[in-house]
Amino acid sequence: MKIQNHKSTVSNNGRVALKGLLPKKLDAILKIHKLYSLLFPFLLLSGYLYVSFVPGLCQTSWWLVFKPSVFFFHARYILVSCC
């Protein structure tokens, strides 16, 4: 009986530990999302300027023009590949 109680305590502690970690990760994701939301107009404008100066050089930059909603998810890759 003591072993069963010990196992259930361990599993409960594991669940509590996981529940404690998830909100921290979600909070970090929300902070990153807020940062991208604030920088989005500037980055989008940079993408438009880049495309107008060097058309067709970088295919991913055209995603900025035709699919701006996708830009949020590919922002890091676009900046690395185009700049």
N, C-alpha and C positions, 0 to 999 in steps of 0.2 A: 504494500500500500504506500509506503514512503517513496518508493522508486516512481510509482505512477504520479504521485503528487509533485515530485521533483521534475519529471518530464513535462508535466503540464505548466509548471512554473517557468521552465526554460522556454517553452513555446510561447507562452504569454509574454515573457520578457522580449523575445525576438519580435513579436508583433508590435509591442510598444516601441521598441527601438526603431523598427521600420516606419511606424507612424510618426515618430519624432523626426526622422530624416526627410521624409517626403515634403513636408511643408517648407523646410529650408531650401530644398531644390526648386520647388515651385516659386518661392519668393525670389530666388536668384534669377529664374527664367523671366518672371514678371519685370524685374528691374532691367534686364537686358532688353526686353520687349519695349519698355518705356524709353530706354536710351535710343533704340533704333527708330521708335516713333518720332522722337524729337529730331533726330538727324535725317529722317527720311526725305524731307523736302530738299535739303541741301545736297544729299547724295544723289537724289533723282535729278536735280538740276545739273550736277556735275556730269551725270551720265548723258544728259541731253547735249551739254556743251562738248563732251568728248566725242559723241557721235557726229555732231555737226562739224567739228574740226577734222576728224579722221574717220570718214565714213567707210564702213565695211572692213576695217582693220581687225576688229575684235567682234566675233559673232555674239558673244555673251552680252555685249553692250547694246545690241539690238533688242535684246529681251527687255531692257529698260524702256525702250520706246514703245514696243508693241504689247508688252505684258508687264506693266508696272506693279501689278499685284504680286507677281512672282519675285520681284526684286527683294522683298523683305527676306525671303528664305535664301537667296543667293547673293546677298549683299557682300559678304566677305569674299566669296569667290570672284565676283565681278571686280571688286577693287584690286584684288591680287593679280588677276589676269589682264586687266586693262590699264593699270597705272604703272 
